[in-house]
Amino acid sequence: MWSRVSILLLNLFFCAAASAQTASYPLRPVRIVVPFPAGGSVDAVARWVAQPMSETFKQPVVVENRAGAGGNVAADAVAKSAPDGYTLLITTPGLAIAPSIYRKLPFDPQSDFQPVSQLTATYLFLVVNPSVPANSVKELIALAKAQPGKLNYGSSGSGATIHMATELFKIKTGTDIVHVPYKGEAPAYTALLANEVQLAVGPVSGLLPFVKSGKLRALGVSSAHRASTMPDVPTIAEAGVPGYEFASWFGLFAPAGTPKEIVAKLNAEAVRIMGLAEIRDRLPAMGNEAVGSSVEQFTAKFHGEIAQYAQVVKQAGIPPAD
């Protein structure tokens, strides 16, 4: 039989071994999973993060695209990965929205993930087709109230970030605007250009070319301050909807249970990367600004948004999906 001393020594050995492994992390390639196809803005940011991170860690940092089920395929894969810092997730607020719009999920966003850092904040613009007789947010609100249920807005799908942003706008303004979901941003914008829907809220990266060419009219930006790419466009709050603020984001997550030392190491590297001039200079063109928050800040934000989206879904009467 093992003596108490032998068991104690064995435990100390394993603890020391685990501590040494954590201190020398990473010892092999790190994988960053992105829940969207290659070529999109989240994929681009993930690759911008991966390259300098691999240089610091002196290990390959590989981006893996696992699209499907509104981001749930990738999130589930990461949630079920070993909590050792070798499998990470870069995603959007879709992860915080998921528990409110799906009847059942194979993971729990709040308990199965460790937020590491908010990487970016994303500008969203409220735009209308030029045929809409509204040149400001106030005029749009007046038009919607005069014709309840007559205006339509497009989104990239039920439960998507831009769906939530527009529903929050409706709640704040007391307007009745009909939601028309599409399978992605591109078909939603095509419908908007064709006047099948009259308005939309979306990232500046997809909308800016159409606004600059006059094919769409920008009325407001959803963030707390104006976008550097279009400084003449007021925030929705200053344009007539006090208290309205909706900033999307890209964030870095690890599986829950990842050692604190590894989380701290990943956070320090994420903050460093988002402070690099070449990264900060690239982001505005796609409607993003660099953030690089602490673990505590991002954890509080993420958990707070899970509750916030649940309230929006409830007030908007959005039915759950399977």
SVG drawing of the C-alpha trace seen along z (x, -y; Angstrom):
<svg xmlns="http://www.w3.org/2000/svg" viewBox="-49 -66 59 68">
<polyline fill="none" stroke="black" stroke-width="0.4" points="0.0,0.0 1.0,-3.5 2.1,-5.5 0.8,-9.0 4.3,-10.4 4.5,-8.5 1.1,-9.9 2.1,-13.4 5.4,-13.2 3.6,-11.9 1.1,-14.7 3.8,-17.3 5.6,-15.7 2.5,-16.0 1.8,-19.6 5.4,-20.6 5.3,-18.9 2.0,-20.7 3.4,-24.0 6.6,-23.6 4.5,-22.8 2.3,-25.9 5.4,-28.1 6.9,-26.9 3.6,-27.2 3.4,-26.8 5.4,-23.7 3.5,-22.9 1.4,-24.6 -1.6,-26.6 -4.9,-26.5 -7.3,-29.4 -10.8,-28.3 -12.9,-30.9 -16.6,-30.1 -16.8,-31.7 -15.4,-31.0 -12.0,-32.3 -12.0,-35.8 -14.3,-37.5 -13.4,-40.2 -13.2,-37.8 -10.9,-35.5 -8.7,-38.5 -8.4,-39.6 -7.6,-36.1 -4.8,-35.8 -3.4,-39.3 -3.3,-38.0 -1.9,-34.6 1.2,-35.8 2.8,-38.0 1.6,-35.6 3.5,-32.8 6.6,-35.0 6.3,-35.6 5.5,-32.1 8.0,-30.6 5.4,-28.0 3.1,-27.9 -0.3,-29.6 -2.8,-28.1 -6.2,-29.5 -8.9,-26.9 -12.2,-27.9 -15.1,-25.8 -18.3,-27.5 -21.8,-26.2 -24.9,-26.5 -24.4,-30.2 -21.0,-29.7 -22.1,-26.9 -20.1,-24.2 -16.8,-26.0 -17.9,-27.0 -18.8,-23.5 -15.5,-22.1 -13.5,-24.6 -15.8,-24.1 -15.0,-20.4 -11.3,-20.8 -8.7,-20.2 -8.3,-23.4 -4.6,-23.7 -4.3,-26.8 -3.7,-25.0 -7.2,-25.4 -8.7,-28.9 -11.7,-30.7 -12.0,-34.1 -15.7,-35.0 -18.4,-37.7 -21.3,-38.5 -23.1,-35.6 -21.7,-33.5 -23.5,-35.7 -26.7,-35.7 -26.9,-31.9 -28.4,-30.8 -31.3,-33.2 -32.3,-32.1 -31.7,-28.4 -33.9,-26.0 -30.9,-23.7 -27.1,-24.2 -24.4,-21.5 -22.4,-24.0 -23.0,-26.7 -21.4,-30.0 -21.2,-31.3 -19.7,-28.2 -17.8,-26.5 -15.6,-29.4 -12.9,-31.6 -12.9,-35.1 -9.3,-36.1 -9.6,-39.6 -11.8,-41.7 -9.8,-42.3 -11.9,-44.9 -15.0,-47.0 -17.0,-47.1 -18.9,-50.0 -22.4,-49.3 -24.2,-51.7 -28.0,-52.3 -28.5,-52.7 -31.6,-53.1 -32.3,-52.7 -32.3,-56.2 -36.0,-55.7 -36.8,-56.0 -38.0,-59.6 -35.8,-60.0 -32.5,-61.9 -32.0,-61.5 -32.7,-59.1 -35.6,-61.3 -37.2,-61.3 -36.9,-57.6 -38.6,-57.1 -41.4,-59.5 -41.9,-57.6 -41.9,-54.2 -44.5,-55.4 -46.7,-56.9 -46.6,-53.6 -46.4,-50.8 -45.4,-47.5 -44.8,-49.0 -41.0,-49.3 -38.8,-46.1 -35.3,-45.6 -32.9,-42.9 -30.4,-41.0 -27.9,-38.2 -30.2,-35.8 -32.4,-35.5 -30.3,-36.0 -27.4,-37.6 -25.7,-40.6 -27.2,-43.0 -30.7,-41.5 -30.2,-42.3 -28.9,-45.8 -32.0,-46.6 -34.4,-45.0 -32.9,-47.2 -33.4,-50.2 -37.1,-49.2 -37.5,-48.8 -35.8,-52.2 -37.9,-54.0 -41.2,-52.2 -41.4,-51.5 -42.9,-48.5 -40.4,-47.5 -40.6,-44.0 -37.6,-41.8 -36.6,-39.9 -33.8,-37.4 -31.4,-36.4 -28.6,-33.7 -25.7,-36.1 -24.9,-39.8 -24.3,-39.8 -27.9,-38.7 -29.3,-41.1 -27.4,-44.0 -28.5,-42.9 -32.1,-43.0 -31.5,-46.4 -30.0,-47.8 -33.0,-46.4 -35.4,-48.0 -36.9,-44.6 -36.1,-45.8 -35.8,-49.5 -33.2,-49.6 -30.5,-47.6 -27.9,-47.9 -24.5,-46.4 -20.7,-46.6 -19.1,-49.5 -16.9,-47.1 -19.8,-45.8 -21.8,-49.0 -19.1,-51.8 -18.7,-51.3 -22.4,-51.6 -22.7,-54.6 -19.8,-56.4 -21.3,-55.6 -24.7,-57.0 -26.5,-53.6 -27.3,-53.7 -27.8,-56.5 -26.1,-56.3 -28.2,-57.9 -26.3,-56.9 -23.6,-54.8 -24.5,-52.5 -21.4,-53.0 -20.9,-55.6 -18.8,-57.8 -18.6,-58.6 -16.6,-56.4 -13.3,-57.7 -14.2,-56.4 -17.4,-58.5 -17.1,-61.3 -20.0,-63.3 -22.4,-60.5 -23.8,-61.1 -24.2,-58.4 -27.8,-57.0 -27.9,-58.3 -27.0,-61.9 -29.3,-61.7 -32.4,-61.2 -32.4,-57.9 -30.9,-58.8 -29.2,-55.8 -28.9,-53.7 -25.5,-52.1 -24.6,-48.8 -21.0,-48.0 -20.2,-44.6 -16.8,-43.0 -14.3,-40.3 -13.1,-38.4 -10.6,-35.7 -11.7,-32.8 -10.2,-29.7 -12.1,-26.6 -13.2,-27.0 -10.6,-25.5 -7.6,-26.8 -4.9,-27.5 -4.9,-31.2 -1.2,-31.5 -1.9,-30.5 -4.9,-32.8 -2.8,-35.7 0.0,-34.9 -2.6,-34.8 -4.1,-38.1 -0.8,-39.9 0.0,-38.8 -3.5,-39.8 -3.2,-43.2 0.3,-43.7 -0.8,-42.7 -3.8,-45.0 -1.5,-47.8 0.7,-47.3 0.6,-50.3 0.2,-48.1 -2.8,-46.4 -4.4,-49.6 -4.0,-51.2 -5.6,-48.3 -8.8,-48.0 -10.7,-51.2 -11.0,-50.2 -13.2,-47.3 -15.1,-49.3 -13.2,-48.1 -11.0,-49.7 -8.4,-48.0 -9.3,-47.3 -7.2,-44.7 -9.0,-44.5 -8.1,-42.7 -9.5,-39.3 -11.7,-40.8 -13.0,-43.5 -13.9,-41.1 -15.4,-38.6 -17.7,-41.2 -18.7,-42.5 -19.4,-39.0 -21.5,-37.8 -23.3,-41.1 -24.2,-40.9 -25.6,-37.4 -28.2,-38.9 -28.7,-41.9 -29.4,-39.9 -31.8,-37.7 -33.8,-40.8 -33.8,-42.0 -35.0,-38.6 -37.7,-38.6 -38.9,-42.1 -38.8,-41.6 -40.7,-38.3 -38.1,-36.4 -39.1,-32.7 -36.4,-30.2 -34.8,-28.1 -33.9,-24.4"/>
</svg>
